[in-house]
Amino acid sequence: MIFLDDAGQLSPRRDTEQDIFFQIAKPLPHNLALALQYQGVLNSSNIPVYNYSKNVFTTLLTWTY
């Protein structure tokens, strides 16, 4: 597909996506575990609407039976 780029010219879309995921977990009593997670996405594009970054932080409490 053809899109308007940063200069307003018609151009094929070119993206570079970088992803990172990190988790740390700690076992707890009574078959529980607590985990903290981070996910980061950096998408660089020559089409401005597709140029973005995203940061997601998650806390998980897991019970194993």
C-alpha positions as CSV (number, residue, x, y, z in Angstrom):
1,M,0.0,0.0,0.0
2,I,1.0,3.6,-0.5
3,F,0.8,6.2,2.3
4,L,1.7,9.9,2.8
5,D,5.1,10.0,4.6
6,D,6.6,12.7,6.9
7,A,7.2,15.0,4.0
8,G,3.7,14.5,2.6
9,Q,4.9,12.4,-0.4
10,L,3.4,9.1,-1.4
11,S,5.6,6.4,-0.1
12,P,5.6,2.7,0.8
13,R,5.3,2.1,4.5
14,R,8.6,1.2,6.3
15,D,8.5,0.2,10.0
16,T,11.0,-0.9,12.6
17,E,9.5,-2.4,15.7
18,Q,11.5,-3.0,18.9
19,D,10.0,-5.1,21.7
20,I,11.1,-5.7,25.3
21,F,9.6,-7.9,27.9
22,F,10.7,-8.3,31.5
23,Q,9.2,-10.3,34.4
24,I,10.3,-10.8,38.0
25,A,8.4,-13.3,40.2
26,K,8.5,-14.2,43.9
27,P,7.0,-17.4,45.4
28,L,4.7,-16.8,48.3
29,P,3.3,-19.2,51.0
30,H,0.1,-21.2,50.2
31,N,1.0,-22.0,46.6
32,L,0.9,-18.3,45.6
33,A,3.3,-16.4,43.4
34,L,3.6,-12.6,42.8
35,A,4.9,-11.4,39.5
36,L,5.6,-7.9,38.1
37,Q,5.9,-7.6,34.3
38,Y,6.9,-4.8,31.9
39,Q,6.3,-4.8,28.1
40,G,7.6,-2.0,25.9
41,V,7.0,-1.5,22.2
42,L,8.7,1.2,20.1
43,N,7.5,1.3,16.5
44,S,9.3,3.7,14.2
45,S,7.6,4.4,10.9
46,N,8.0,6.8,7.9
47,I,4.1,7.2,8.2
48,P,3.4,9.4,11.2
49,V,0.1,7.6,12.2
50,Y,2.1,4.3,12.6
51,N,4.9,5.9,14.7
52,Y,4.2,5.1,18.4
53,S,5.5,3.7,21.7
54,K,3.6,1.7,24.2
55,N,4.5,0.8,27.8
56,V,2.5,-1.9,29.7
57,F,3.0,-2.6,33.4
58,T,1.3,-5.7,34.9
59,T,1.0,-7.2,38.4
60,L,0.0,-10.8,38.7
61,L,-1.0,-13.0,41.7
62,T,-1.1,-16.6,40.8
63,W,-2.4,-19.5,42.8
64,T,-1.3,-23.1,41.9
65,Y,-3.6,-25.9,42.9
